[in-house]
Amino acid sequence: MAKKMRSRIICIAMSKCNCGSGVESFWYFDGHQIELFKGCPKCEAEKFKKYRPDIKTQYVSEETIEPEPEVRIVNRLTQWENENQ
């Protein structure tokens, strides 16, 4: 029988990336859906240089990595608009 995963909701306020691009930032995750950093497409490559090359894959780790709950990212303004219609 499949194990039921609980859902985790991340509410974020849309903000500009701190790289100075003026583009909205969002979270980047590794291959196990663990949060790495906030960024934008313009600074993504530079920020990923800090990590090993296989970080975007289901890499092997010396420690056990528990599966993260399903992640849903919700824009707070959109959530408020949907609740107040």
Secondary structure, DSSP 4 states (H G I P E B T S, - for coil): -PPPPPEEEEEE---B-TTTT-PBPEEEE-TTS-EEEEE-TTTHHHHHTTS-GGGGS----SS--PPPPEEEEEEHHHHHHHHT-
